[in-house]
Amino acid sequence: MRVRVGEERWSGRVIDLRGVRERCGVEFDATRVAEAVRSDHAESEAIAIDCSDPGPVHEHVGLIRSGMDVQLRAALAAAARSRGRIAPQADELAAVRERLDALDAPEIDLRDARRRVADASDEEAALRERVATLQGRVQALRDVSGKASEHGGTVEAERAVETKRAVESELTEATRRLSEVETERIAAEQALARARERAAANRERRRERLRLQDRADNLRRAAREHLAGTVREPFEDAREEAPAEVTEASVGEALAVARVAELDAPVVLGRDVEAFGSVDVAARWLDAPVICP
Amino acid sequence: MLLVVTYSQAARQTLRNVCNGHEETVVQRFGRAALLEATHLGAFLALRLRAKHAGDVQVERTAPFNEFSDAPEAVRAAATAYEDREHPSTSYAKFAVGTDHPAPESMRDAEL
């Protein structure tokens, strides 16, 4: 790997950056160095590291320092993968993923269709009520005008006939509107029924997608479990073999995972490097390139 | 009641959270679905889920089933008769042959 801090450059499998901060006048910490390992060689940055691409193991033990958190099973599975181990679930998982990629369920939204039905139904109910009221009034006015003409009261009779005509024409108009709205309500219901049928087919795809996602999750878990198991023994050995000066459990685990893993990209090793005496010893123990920030 | 069915892992998780937080409104839970009370709160919870997860949440309103008004006499009689059959291994399709009971296909196409 090649490392540049400010204007200074190093290359090799083991790079010790202790004391460089003061010399180069560049402020950096272990996190910054670990980021530089991950990022592509960026000439504009104060720190640039050109090395092999870090693999999944680096997400777990790419930066080893006090207070770290190790998700042991996932880390061990990644270590096993780095050693070329393949889980028996791999083929099925790939097939499930392929089916998932091929499954698309376009957005469904029946909201407008539902609103149209509700609006049309409301309007229809209101109009139906109005028609019934008008019918009642027409009937009553017919009685009144009939009685008025019987009794020969011409003024009242004329007025009653006039009112009756006005209400009758209102009734005609309301009846015509009711028939229109009824047609609209039926059309809206049919449209909603069609939309629901389309939604049912769409949901079938979503259901299948959910089933496949659950299946993929289970396979992933089983694969992780299996892979972790394949390196459990060398991991336990490595943990035993770690320098006694390493007292923090998570650091001990991380070191052992890194030792078990096949690492091309450098491990950023914080103060715990002192437990090994030197960075070179640490790199030999880990069998990995090491940067000491 | 309101039947809420979810169709994604995220929607299913939200439904679980909602059910845990509102046990009094949840009538029944079934994995990725739940029956909620037909109350304003039930509707609110269902709509909240739909607002969050759109097409991954289906909401239906259920109605009580009264076989005496919803299902024809022939279907009721067929169900009772079939449960009283002599041989438990007889399928309904076979059982119905040569009787007045409706065939499965005719029932399939007849809506309630």
Interface residues (C-beta under 8 A of the other chain):
Chain A: A105 E107 I108 D109 A199 N202 R203 R206 R207 R209 L210 Q213 D214
Chain B: V5 Y7 S8 Q9 R12 R32 A54 G55 D56 Q58
